[in-house]
Amino acid sequence: MNVWVHASPKEYDDWEVLGNTGWNWRNLKAYFEKSETFQPIDGGDAHTRKAYEMTGHGRSGPLETTVSNDSCDSNKLWNQTWNNLGVKTVLAGSSSPLGTQYTKSSISATAGTRSSSVSSYYQPNMHRKNLHLLPRAVVSKVNFTKGQSNLTATSVDFSLEGERYTIQASKEVIICAGTVQSPMLLELSGIGTKSVLDSQGIETLVPNPGVGENLQDHPFTISLYEVVDTKYSTDQFSGSPDLYKDNMAKYSATRSGFFASGSNCAAYVSLDQTSFPSLNRPDFHAAMTPGLQKQHDIQLARLRDPEVPNFQVSLAPSFNPAIIPEPKPQGVKDCISVMQCVAAPFSRGSVHIQSSDPEVHPRIDPRYLDHPLDKELLATVSQYGPKLMATQPLSQAIEKCIYPAKPATTDEEHQAFSRKTLGTFFHPIGTCSMLPRLDGGVVDSRLIVYGTTNLRVVDASVLPLHISGNIQATVYAVAERAADLIKMDRQNFDVRP
């Protein structure tokens, strides 16, 4: 998805509360704006032309963003339906996402194409003499020299098309391999839990049990509805070759229309807008490390704060076999889906190597719903789909509920349904967390790996505590701030002989 949204200010301030000086909304806001160029809508649907603030956006950054200007008719009913449920409309670019909105998307309004790190950062700079991209290279490890107290990264080993190479570092080494592969590369390089490294015959250079731990993701549950008319669903294109052809011709000629738009209907709601049992569980802090307890205490405070979104509900105006656990029933034509997500789950997973071979994927254990509170939270938000589809004006578009075939009515049935339809938005974070080392941290507030002088991690793996909303914009903002930290530290790093 191309969703471009930030979390509430309080959620970023929580990162600083956890021990990361300077990592707060006040400092990050400028980096959100630095990374984007917002393009106001020219033409399109009236409901999306009124969907954004004129301020609160970047105007000269590499990434192009906009609010999609063409959509199926179910999207147009979204905000009013939430309003009728007591949830306010917020405009894209507002200081907080709390409420219902048409989100921004990382799409170029002029080109009608996705705006990405490749198109926005790499391609404009690809001819620079000091930039070389090796897209098929596989890094095997980072090499170090030992100092009096810390390691210094001096080179990186990698293979390319069957040949092995070593490239020397002059200043520092920066790992940007993502939440799954950044901890993998640290472990292959001798940084991590000793027992994990010993099991693969790797010498432990920096023991750190936080590497690969604290994995967090956005779990969701999904419900499916048949609509009364094709205009409410993008399934209309799969059932009408002529319609597909006409819209593709429009896109080719004008770079506009359905094929230039993204899915942008989302609501961010707090727990006080739902019914929920007591948070005072006797088993809440069972078998918990002090560092994780600090995170969970912050999460409990968020659940009690009416200004912090705890759930995300999104509309997908189609039947998607990749995320619907059952096939579309015979005779059912056009559908829409509702995805209901927990913004900051309490469960924690892990990512660890299972081989010393860099070509072997690490073992990912997400441990979704491992914490008992997550089961209750997901069951709670899963009740929004039926409630939403029974509310005007969106209810006028609904023929019937397809999935679940039998509506859940009890807490036990809601939990069973949420387990059966469990999916992920693929927003993993936390496996190289920016935290104090004693609290399970892997990098410090300058994103330098503990136990090293010049090895840095810059990607979603450093985010210590999950936030509401898609993480794309946040990762760009973190990277922009990291770039400034790197430039400030540049004079301090020199590993050349």
Secondary structure as the mmCIF struct_conf table of DSSP 4:
data_model
#
loop_
_struct_conf.conf_type_id
_struct_conf.id
_struct_conf.beg_label_comp_id
_struct_conf.beg_label_asym_id
_struct_conf.beg_label_seq_id
_struct_conf.end_label_comp_id
_struct_conf.end_label_asym_id
_struct_conf.end_label_seq_id
STRN STRN1 VAL A 3 TRP A 4
HELX_RH_AL_P HELX_RH_AL_P1 PRO A 9 VAL A 17
TURN_TY1_P TURN_TY1_P1 LEU A 18 GLY A 19
TURN_TY1_P TURN_TY1_P2 THR A 21 GLY A 22
BEND BEND1 ASN A 24 ASN A 24
HELX_RH_AL_P HELX_RH_AL_P2 TRP A 25 SER A 35
STRN STRN2 GLU A 36 PHE A 38
BEND BEND2 GLY A 43 GLY A 44
HELX_RH_AL_P HELX_RH_AL_P3 ALA A 46 ARG A 49
TURN_TY1_P TURN_TY1_P3 LYS A 50 LYS A 50
BEND BEND3 ALA A 51 ALA A 51
STRN STRN3 TYR A 52 TYR A 52
BEND BEND4 MET A 54 HIS A 57
STRN STRN4 ARG A 59 ARG A 59
BEND BEND5 SER A 60 PRO A 62
STRN STRN5 LEU A 63 THR A 65
STRN STRN6 THR A 66 THR A 66
HELX_RH_AL_P HELX_RH_AL_P4 ASP A 73 LYS A 76
TURN_TY1_P TURN_TY1_P4 LEU A 77 LEU A 77
HELX_RH_AL_P HELX_RH_AL_P5 TRP A 78 ASN A 84
TURN_TY1_P TURN_TY1_P5 LEU A 85 GLY A 86
HELX_LH_PP_P HELX_LH_PP_P1 VAL A 87 LYS A 88
STRN STRN7 THR A 89 THR A 89
STRN STRN8 ALA A 92 ALA A 92
TURN_TY1_P TURN_TY1_P6 GLY A 93 GLY A 93
BEND BEND6 SER A 95 SER A 95
STRN STRN9 GLY A 99 TYR A 102
STRN STRN10 LYS A 104 SER A 105
BEND BEND7 SER A 106 SER A 106
STRN STRN11 ILE A 107 ILE A 107
TURN_TY1_P TURN_TY1_P7 ALA A 109 ALA A 111
BEND BEND8 THR A 113 THR A 113
STRN STRN12 ARG A 114 ARG A 114
HELX_RH_AL_P HELX_RH_AL_P6 SER A 117 SER A 117
HELX_RH_PI_P HELX_RH_PI_P1 VAL A 118 TYR A 122
HELX_RH_3T_P HELX_RH_3T_P1 GLN A 123 ASN A 125
TURN_TY1_P TURN_TY1_P8 MET A 126 HIS A 127
TURN_TY1_P TURN_TY1_P9 LYS A 129 ASN A 130
TURN_TY1_P TURN_TY1_P10 PRO A 135 ARG A 136
STRN STRN13 VAL A 138 LYS A 146
BEND BEND9 GLN A 148 ASN A 150
STRN STRN14 LEU A 151 LEU A 160
TURN_TY1_P TURN_TY1_P11 GLU A 161 GLY A 162
STRN STRN15 GLU A 163 GLN A 168
BEND BEND10 SER A 170 LYS A 171
STRN STRN16 VAL A 173 ILE A 175
HELX_RH_AL_P HELX_RH_AL_P7 GLY A 178 LEU A 188
TURN_TY1_P TURN_TY1_P12 SER A 189 GLY A 190
STRN STRN17 ILE A 191 GLY A 192
HELX_RH_AL_P HELX_RH_AL_P8 LYS A 194 SER A 199
TURN_TY1_P TURN_TY1_P13 GLN A 200 GLY A 201
BEND BEND11 LEU A 205 LEU A 205
STRN STRN18 VAL A 206 PRO A 207
TURN_TY1_P TURN_TY1_P14 PRO A 209 GLY A 212
STRN STRN19 LEU A 215 GLN A 216
STRN STRN20 PRO A 219 VAL A 227
BEND BEND12 VAL A 228 ASP A 229
HELX_RH_3T_P HELX_RH_3T_P2 THR A 230 TYR A 232
TURN_TY1_P TURN_TY1_P15 THR A 234 ASP A 235
HELX_RH_AL_P HELX_RH_AL_P9 GLN A 236 GLY A 239
HELX_RH_AL_P HELX_RH_AL_P10 PRO A 241 THR A 254
BEND BEND13 ARG A 255 ARG A 255
BEND BEND14 GLY A 257 GLY A 257
HELX_RH_3T_P HELX_RH_3T_P3 PHE A 258 ALA A 260
STRN STRN21 CYS A 265 VAL A 269
HELX_RH_3T_P HELX_RH_3T_P4 LEU A 271 GLN A 273
BEND BEND15 THR A 274 THR A 274
BEND BEND16 LEU A 279 LEU A 279
TURN_TY1_P TURN_TY1_P16 PRO A 282 ALA A 287
HELX_RH_AL_P HELX_RH_AL_P11 PRO A 290 LEU A 303
TURN_TY1_P TURN_TY1_P17 ARG A 304 ARG A 304
TURN_TY1_P TURN_TY1_P18 PRO A 306 GLU A 307
BEND BEND17 VAL A 308 VAL A 308
STRN STRN22 PHE A 311 ALA A 316
BEND BEND18 SER A 318 SER A 318
TURN_TY1_P TURN_TY1_P19 PRO A 321 ILE A 323
BEND BEND19 PRO A 325 GLU A 326
HELX_LH_PP_P HELX_LH_PP_P2 PRO A 327 PRO A 329
TURN_TY1_P TURN_TY1_P20 GLN A 330 GLY A 331
STRN STRN23 CYS A 335 VAL A 342
BEND BEND20 ALA A 343 ALA A 344
BEND BEND21 PHE A 346 PHE A 346
STRN STRN24 GLY A 349 GLY A 349
STRN STRN25 SER A 350 HIS A 352
BEND BEND22 GLN A 354 GLN A 354
BEND BEND23 SER A 356 SER A 356
TURN_TY1_P TURN_TY1_P21 PRO A 358 GLU A 359
BEND BEND24 VAL A 360 VAL A 360
HELX_LH_PP_P HELX_LH_PP_P3 HIS A 361 PRO A 362
STRN STRN26 ARG A 363 ASP A 365
TURN_TY1_P TURN_TY1_P22 TYR A 368 LEU A 369
BEND BEND25 HIS A 371 HIS A 371
HELX_RH_AL_P HELX_RH_AL_P12 PRO A 372 VAL A 381
TURN_TY1_P TURN_TY1_P23 SER A 382 GLN A 383
HELX_RH_AL_P HELX_RH_AL_P13 TYR A 384 MET A 389
TURN_TY1_P TURN_TY1_P24 ALA A 390 ALA A 390
BEND BEND26 THR A 391 THR A 391
TURN_TY1_P TURN_TY1_P25 GLN A 392 PRO A 393
HELX_RH_3T_P HELX_RH_3T_P5 LEU A 394 ALA A 397
STRN STRN27 ILE A 398 TYR A 403
BEND BEND27 PRO A 404 LYS A 406
BEND BEND28 THR A 410 THR A 410
HELX_RH_AL_P HELX_RH_AL_P14 ASP A 411 LYS A 420
TURN_TY1_P TURN_TY1_P26 THR A 421 THR A 421
STRN STRN28 GLY A 423 THR A 424
STRN STRN29 ILE A 429 ILE A 429
TURN_TY1_P TURN_TY1_P27 THR A 431 CYS A 432
STRN STRN30 MET A 434 MET A 434
BEND BEND29 LEU A 435 LEU A 435
HELX_RH_3T_P HELX_RH_3T_P6 ARG A 437 ASP A 439
TURN_TY1_P TURN_TY1_P28 GLY A 440 GLY A 440
BEND BEND30 VAL A 442 VAL A 442
STRN STRN31 VAL A 443 VAL A 443
TURN_TY1_P TURN_TY1_P29 SER A 445 ARG A 446
STRN STRN32 ILE A 448 VAL A 449
TURN_TY1_P TURN_TY1_P30 TYR A 450 GLY A 451
STRN STRN33 THR A 452 THR A 452
BEND BEND31 THR A 453 ASN A 454
STRN STRN34 LEU A 455 VAL A 457
BEND BEND32 ASP A 459 ASP A 459
HELX_RH_3T_P HELX_RH_3T_P7 ALA A 460 VAL A 462
BEND BEND33 LEU A 465 LEU A 465
BEND BEND34 SER A 468 GLY A 469
BEND BEND35 ILE A 471 ILE A 471
HELX_RH_AL_P HELX_RH_AL_P15 GLN A 472 ASP A 489
HELX_RH_3T_P HELX_RH_3T_P8 ARG A 490 ASN A 492
#
